Amino acid sequence: MADKKLPFLMYKNKPLVRVGDTLYYGNMSDKYVIQMQVEGSKKQGKLNLADKIIVNLMYTDPELKSRAKVVKKSEKHGLYNAMDIGSIWLERALSD
Protein backbone atom coordinates (compact mmCIF):
# COMPACT_ATOMS: atom_id res chain seq x y z
CA MET A 1 0.00 0.00 0.00
CA ALA A 2 1.47 3.35 -1.03
CA ASP A 3 1.71 6.19 1.48
CA LYS A 4 -0.79 8.85 0.53
CA LYS A 5 -1.00 12.27 2.09
CA LEU A 6 -4.49 12.78 3.38
CA PRO A 7 -5.91 16.26 2.93
CA PHE A 8 -6.55 18.28 6.06
CA LEU A 9 -10.04 18.58 7.44
CA MET A 10 -11.28 21.98 6.25
CA TYR A 11 -13.56 24.42 8.06
CA LYS A 12 -14.54 27.64 6.29
CA ASN A 13 -11.79 27.01 3.69
CA LYS A 14 -9.02 26.77 6.30
CA PRO A 15 -7.32 23.61 7.62
CA LEU A 16 -8.26 22.20 11.01
CA VAL A 17 -5.58 19.92 12.48
CA ARG A 18 -5.67 17.96 15.75
CA VAL A 19 -2.52 17.09 17.69
CA GLY A 20 -3.50 15.27 20.89
CA ASP A 21 -5.78 17.58 22.88
CA THR A 22 -4.82 20.64 20.83
CA LEU A 23 -6.50 21.81 17.63
CA TYR A 24 -4.97 24.28 15.18
CA TYR A 25 -7.19 26.23 12.81
CA GLY A 26 -5.74 28.19 9.90
CA ASN A 27 -2.78 28.12 7.54
CA MET A 28 0.65 28.10 9.16
CA SER A 29 1.86 30.20 6.22
CA ASP A 30 -0.46 33.06 7.28
CA LYS A 31 0.46 35.64 9.92
CA TYR A 32 -2.03 34.24 12.48
CA VAL A 33 -3.51 30.88 13.48
CA ILE A 34 -6.01 29.76 16.12
CA GLN A 35 -4.91 27.27 18.78
CA MET A 36 -7.59 25.50 20.84
CA GLN A 37 -6.51 23.48 23.87
CA VAL A 38 -9.03 21.05 25.34
CA GLU A 39 -8.72 21.44 29.11
CA GLY A 40 -11.72 19.38 30.16
CA SER A 41 -14.33 17.02 28.79
CA LYS A 42 -17.64 15.53 29.80
CA LYS A 43 -19.15 12.13 29.13
CA GLN A 44 -22.26 11.96 26.97
CA GLY A 45 -23.29 8.39 26.34
CA LYS A 46 -20.20 6.56 25.12
CA LEU A 47 -18.48 9.73 23.89
CA ASN A 48 -16.19 12.18 25.64
CA LEU A 49 -17.09 15.69 24.47
CA ALA A 50 -14.77 18.67 24.81
CA ASP A 51 -16.21 21.01 27.42
CA LYS A 52 -13.60 23.51 28.59
CA ILE A 53 -11.48 24.89 25.73
CA ILE A 54 -8.81 27.61 25.81
CA VAL A 55 -8.82 29.58 22.53
CA ASN A 56 -5.69 31.52 21.49
CA LEU A 57 -5.17 33.78 18.49
CA MET A 58 -1.45 33.41 17.83
CA TYR A 59 1.28 34.70 15.55
CA THR A 60 2.87 31.95 13.44
CA ASP A 61 6.33 33.57 13.52
CA PRO A 62 8.75 30.87 14.79
CA GLU A 63 11.21 33.53 16.01
CA LEU A 64 8.82 34.73 18.75
CA LYS A 65 8.72 33.17 22.21
CA SER A 66 5.60 31.24 23.23
CA ARG A 67 4.10 33.98 25.40
CA ALA A 68 4.80 36.69 22.81
CA LYS A 69 2.89 34.73 20.16
CA VAL A 70 -0.50 34.97 21.91
CA VAL A 71 -2.54 37.97 20.73
CA LYS A 72 -5.95 37.10 22.25
CA LYS A 73 -7.06 34.44 24.70
CA SER A 74 -10.46 33.20 25.87
CA GLU A 75 -12.04 30.22 27.62
CA LYS A 76 -15.15 28.69 26.02
CA HIS A 77 -17.44 25.81 26.88
CA GLY A 78 -17.97 23.45 23.96
CA LEU A 79 -16.17 23.03 20.67
CA TYR A 80 -18.85 24.91 18.73
CA ASN A 81 -18.37 28.06 20.83
CA ALA A 82 -14.58 27.79 20.58
CA MET A 83 -14.68 27.35 16.79
CA ASP A 84 -17.15 30.23 16.46
CA ILE A 85 -15.02 32.79 18.29
CA GLY A 86 -11.80 31.40 16.80
CA SER A 87 -13.01 31.74 13.21
CA ILE A 88 -14.20 35.32 13.86
CA TRP A 89 -10.88 36.32 15.45
CA LEU A 90 -8.89 34.72 12.62
CA GLU A 91 -10.94 36.36 9.86
CA ARG A 92 -10.61 39.79 11.47
CA ALA A 93 -6.87 39.41 12.15
CA LEU A 94 -6.10 38.27 8.61
CA SER A 95 -8.19 41.06 7.05
CA ASP A 96 -6.08 43.79 8.71
N, C-alpha and C positions, 0 to 999 in steps of 0.2 A: 504494500500500500504506500503510495507516494505521500510525502508530507505536503499538505496544502495549507496555505495561510487562510484562516477563516476571517471574514470581514468583521469589523467591530459592530456591536449592537449600536444602532443609531437612534437618537432622540432629537427631534427638531433639527435634523441635518447635521448633528454633531455627534462624535463618538462617545459612547458610555462604556467605560472599562472598569471591571471589578478586580481588585487585588486584595484578597482576604476580606476583611471587614471595612475596606475603604473603596469608595467609588470615585472615579475621575470622569468629569464631564467636560468635553471640549477638546480642541486640537492642541497638542503640545507645541505646535509650531506658531500658535497665536500668542499674543502678549499675556493673556489671562486664561485660567482654567478654574473649574469648580472642583473642590475636593469635599467629599462627604464621608465622614467617619461614623460608622454605626457604633454607638456607645451602649445601647441596650436593646433588648428585643422582648417580645411577648409571645406566648404560645396561643395559637388559634387553631384548634383541631390538631392536626398532625404537623402543622407548619410553624416555624419560628418567623415572626414578622418583625422587621426593624421598627423600633418605637422611638428611641432617642437618637437623633442624628445631629452631629455638629457639621455645619455647612461653612466652608471657607472659600472666598474668592481670592485666588492667589496669582502672583506673577509666575511665569514659567521660566524666568531667567535663572539658569543654573549657578550663576556667580553670586546671587544673593543668599544670605543665611536664611534658615527656616523661618525664624520669626519675622524677618523683614519681608518675606514673600506674601504674608497674609495682609490683604487689603480690607476685607470685611469678614465678620464672623457672626454666626447666629446658631441657636439651638432650635431644632424643630422636632415635632412629634409626628412620625410617619414619613415614609419615603415620598409619598405624593407631595406633601408640604415642602420637604427638602428640595425635591426636583423643581417645584414651582418657583420658589424663591431663587434657587440657583440659576435656573434658566433666565430669569428676569435680570439678575445681577450680571450674568455673563453677556447677555445681549447689550445691556446698557454700557458696560465697560468696553466692549469691543467696538461700539459705535462711536466712542469718543475719539 
